Amino acid sequence: MRMEMAYSSLRSSCYTASIPKLPSTSSLFLHPSSHTCCSSRFNRISKSRIYAKFDKFENLEANEDDNDEQLDEQLEEIEEGDSCLPSDLEGAVRQSGQATAEFVSSGGMRAIVELLIPQLQFLDDEGAQAELWELSKIFLDTLIQQSGGLRVKAVFPDAGAAALLKYQWKDAAFGFSSLGDRKPVTSEDEIIVMVVPDYQMLKFVQKIASELLDDPPRPLIMWNPRLISADVGVGINVRQLRRDFLSKFTVVYSMKPLPTGAVFRCYPGLWKVFYDDKERLNRYLLAKEMIRRPDTEELEMIFGGQDDPEKGTSLFDQAAGIFSSFNRFMKVISR
């Protein structure tokens, strides 16, 4: 009963944010205006719907009798293409927390939040882990706030991290445990969030997920999971993991920068593919919306091969270009 009352109080709107987008070679999504995001305006998949300035302005010129209201509506449609994209990394984390809360309030039980940027993938740099934990706290706090104060248990990769963060965050509104604990989840926990679970702890992840299916079933969220790694092999191992375990989860938030665009999803909206707007500095165009994650072949078709890593550049050049883009992005949002 407590969980149902809390769910009913959840706000259905998603987070909005606003700052300029990065240069066209950067790797995150930025937008200069503030709009409502996450909820899709479309009831069907858009077939390469492109919000191009030229088409819109030609249409305006061809209808000289249009009144000011119609003009404003058409100009607004030009702007709406990349309006759902987050303002910066912290804004993306808050946005993902709100999307997760909305998913849980709708009855969802298994969710994944993925922020696929090197800053959150490579933790060997000095201060990288500390920043990761701080971002996870923003997510957890947002989830609690947006879910009406449900009891959230944060399950960290190891006991050392859990103990350190529990000591540092004495005023945290959520509980602490680690994947290797004898009893990481108790009957009082209402939402369980695994923070950066990795392939080395996969058996513990699967064990907890199985236990949470018991009566009453409780939501399980994996925040930036790293369950697929080169160390676990390829081929049948990865296919089995995806088929038997990961396929039961819904990706409620995904942000994946590309060299000339981005792939984005914010629940309950559709998957969106963006590419750089060559006519508007630091802006994106919405290329396509899909009900599922676009695969490599679909992205190649959308981008016309310009993001194909096998055409024209060596692996070293690709890596150098990608990290250069990410470095430029981090300088922009840190100002």
LOTOR-232149 format. One line per field, with one value per residue (C-alpha): residue number from 1; chain; y, z, x. Coordinates in steps of 0.02 Angstrom, whole numbers. Each point is the difference from the previous one (the first is absolute). Example, Ala and Ser with C-alpha at 12.3 -4.5 7.8 and 13.67 -1.06 7.14 Angstrom:
2
nr [1 2]
kette [A A]
north [-225 172]
up [390 -33]
east [615 69]
This chain:
335
nr [1 2 3 4 5 6 7 8 9 10 11 12 13 14 15 16 17 18 19 20 21 22 23 24 25 26 27 28 29 30 31 32 33 34 35 36 37 38 39 40 41 42 43 44 45 46 47 48 49 50 51 52 53 54 55 56 57 58 59 60 61 62 63 64 65 66 67 68 69 70 71 72 73 74 75 76 77 78 79 80 81 82 83 84 85 86 87 88 89 90 91 92 93 94 95 96 97 98 99 100 101 102 103 104 105 106 107 108 109 110 111 112 113 114 115 116 117 118 119 120 121 122 123 124 125 126 127 128 129 130 131 132 133 134 135 136 137 138 139 140 141 142 143 144 145 146 147 148 149 150 151 152 153 154 155 156 157 158 159 160 161 162 163 164 165 166 167 168 169 170 171 172 173 174 175 176 177 178 179 180 181 182 183 184 185 186 187 188 189 190 191 192 193 194 195 196 197 198 199 200 201 202 203 204 205 206 207 208 209 210 211 212 213 214 215 216 217 218 219 220 221 222 223 224 225 226 227 228 229 230 231 232 233 234 235 236 237 238 239 240 241 242 243 244 245 246 247 248 249 250 251 252 253 254 255 256 257 258 259 260 261 262 263 264 265 266 267 268 269 270 271 272 273 274 275 276 277 278 279 280 281 282 283 284 285 286 287 288 289 290 291 292 293 294 295 296 297 298 299 300 301 302 303 304 305 306 307 308 309 310 311 312 313 314 315 316 317 318 319 320 321 322 323 324 325 326 327 328 329 330 331 332 333 334 335]
kette [A A A A A A A A A A A A A A A A A A A A A A A A A A A A A A A A A A A A A A A A A A A A A A A A A A A A A A A A A A A A A A A A A A A A A A A A A A A A A A A A A A A A A A A A A A A A A A A A A A A A A A A A A A A A A A A A A A A A A A A A A A A A A A A A A A A A A A A A A A A A A A A A A A A A A A A A A A A A A A A A A A A A A A A A A A A A A A A A A A A A A A A A A A A A A A A A A A A A A A A A A A A A A A A A A A A A A A A A A A A A A A A A A A A A A A A A A A A A A A A A A A A A A A A A A A A A A A A A A A A A A A A A A A A A A A A A A A A A A A A A A A A A A A A A A A A A A A A A A A A A A A A A A A A A A A A A A A A A A A A A A A A A A A A A A A A A A A A]
north [0 121 -29 25 165 58 -50 98 158 -10 144 -56 137 -18 113 141 95 130 47 9 -162 -47 24 -124 -115 -12 -146 57 81 181 114 187 5 -77 -124 -152 -160 -189 -12 -29 112 -132 -148 -92 -21 147 -50 108 154 143 172 99 188 8 -104 96 171 -48 -53 165 98 -101 45 188 8 -96 100 31 -144 -126 75 -22 -181 -42 87 -97 -164 46 15 -159 -124 -2 77 -160 -12 36 155 -80 -158 39 48 -166 -93 92 -30 -186 -3 75 -119 -147 60 15 -176 -69 94 -81 -172 -33 -123 -11 153 52 176 21 154 -61 130 -31 109 -135 -148 21 17 -10 188 96 53 -98 -120 140 92 -159 -25 181 -20 -160 94 129 -142 -82 163 42 -173 12 174 -45 -165 78 -51 -188 -95 -16 -117 42 -155 45 -111 -40 17 128 123 -25 30 154 81 -40 91 149 15 -5 90 -115 -44 -173 -158 -73 -175 -89 -141 -118 27 -151 88 154 24 -6 -13 186 54 57 46 -76 93 -90 133 -46 -189 -85 -169 -61 4 -66 -152 113 117 -145 -73 164 24 -174 30 162 -96 -78 66 145 35 160 112 -27 139 -23 168 -1 -189 -76 -179 -23 4 -68 -103 -104 -46 28 -98 -124 70 174 -65 -107 144 113 -131 -74 152 171 -27 6 180 159 135 150 122 -7 133 -51 134 -33 94 89 -25 -90 -139 43 -76 67 -103 2 77 -90 -30 153 16 173 68 165 148 78 154 39 9 -117 -79 -172 -57 -143 -131 -141 -70 -185 -112 -99 37 28 -128 32 -25 121 131 -21 28 157 75 -54 -87 154 -84 -166 -38 -112 129 108 10 -111 -57 120 147 -47 -9 164 87 -66 46 170 30 -56 112 149 -41 -11 170 76 -63 34 187]
up [0 41 -167 -95 90 -39 -181 -19 56 -133 -119 -179 -81 -41 34 -117 -18 -103 -56 -171 -88 -30 -161 -134 41 184 85 106 -36 41 -41 27 41 136 -46 69 -41 12 -59 -186 -103 -132 -3 -135 -57 -100 -166 -6 52 -11 72 -134 -5 -188 -15 138 -69 -178 65 89 -157 -103 117 7 74 157 156 140 104 -138 -25 184 -3 -148 76 161 -97 -69 178 70 -81 137 140 104 17 171 41 77 87 166 -89 -92 165 75 -159 11 180 -48 -146 116 128 -135 -59 176 28 -156 73 -78 93 -93 -68 -66 -2 -112 -25 -130 12 38 155 80 -84 37 186 8 -13 161 76 -126 128 121 -136 -48 178 12 -160 65 155 -109 -88 164 79 -156 -5 183 -23 -157 67 151 129 -28 94 -120 28 -93 -34 -40 -87 157 189 4 -112 95 169 -59 -78 149 108 -119 -31 178 -50 -146 -17 -70 70 -38 -40 -120 -125 105 164 78 -7 -112 -9 142 2 41 -162 -130 -147 -27 -101 -51 -28 -140 18 -100 -83 144 115 -128 104 147 -114 -69 174 67 -155 24 184 -39 -104 160 76 5 -157 10 -133 -43 -85 -73 -13 -130 2 -71 -17 -175 -11 -112 150 -3 -181 -152 -100 96 173 -42 -97 146 122 -109 -35 173 111 -80 -116 153 35 -80 -45 74 -35 -124 -59 -129 -90 -176 -100 -104 101 146 52 142 95 149 62 -53 -161 -154 -48 -93 -120 -25 -117 -6 -73 -125 -18 186 103 151 -37 -49 -122 40 -134 58 142 35 124 33 9 -173 -50 -90 -174 31 65 -152 -112 96 2 -175 55 77 170 -70 96 -138 -138 -25 174 107 174 73 -97 53 184 -9 -83 124 154 -72 -18 178 67 -89 73 177 -17 -59 142 134 -34]
east [0 141 84 -165 -33 177 -14 -163 88 134 5 -16 102 184 148 41 162 85 174 82 45 180 94 -49 145 -43 -80 -146 -166 -32 -144 -21 -185 -107 -136 -90 93 -16 -181 -9 -112 -16 -119 96 179 62 78 155 -98 124 -29 92 3 -12 -158 -86 43 -47 -168 -21 40 -122 -143 4 -175 47 -33 124 -65 34 172 41 -58 111 150 -30 2 171 65 -78 119 133 -102 -3 188 77 99 154 56 -80 -160 3 17 -149 -99 39 -59 -167 -20 35 -126 -132 38 -17 -163 -71 33 171 111 166 88 171 71 152 106 122 136 185 -7 -110 81 185 30 189 24 27 -166 -103 -76 -41 -93 -91 -61 -58 -100 -77 -57 -86 -91 -51 -60 -100 -78 -53 -72 -95 -66 -82 129 6 136 146 148 160 105 181 129 101 -8 141 -91 -163 83 95 -153 -109 126 11 -187 -65 -159 -42 -184 40 76 172 61 116 -23 105 -94 -81 -168 12 -189 -126 -189 -13 84 -127 113 173 131 160 132 122 -15 138 30 110 -151 -124 -52 -44 -96 -103 -28 -69 -108 -73 -38 -90 -128 -70 -160 -10 103 101 78 183 97 175 88 139 26 160 -55 71 188 136 56 -159 26 -107 -124 -105 42 -60 -151 -55 21 -105 -132 -18 27 17 -149 -113 53 -68 126 -90 141 142 120 129 101 62 133 -133 -157 -78 -119 -118 -146 -96 -148 -140 61 62 181 64 145 74 131 93 -94 120 -111 -18 157 5 -168 -66 -133 -117 33 -112 -105 -13 -91 161 185 74 130 164 -69 -143 119 111 -150 -51 173 45 158 80 3 63 160 68 2 151 76 108 -50 128 -72 -177 49 94 -147 -128 100 38 -187 -33 138 -76 -169 64 84 -164 -110 130 7]
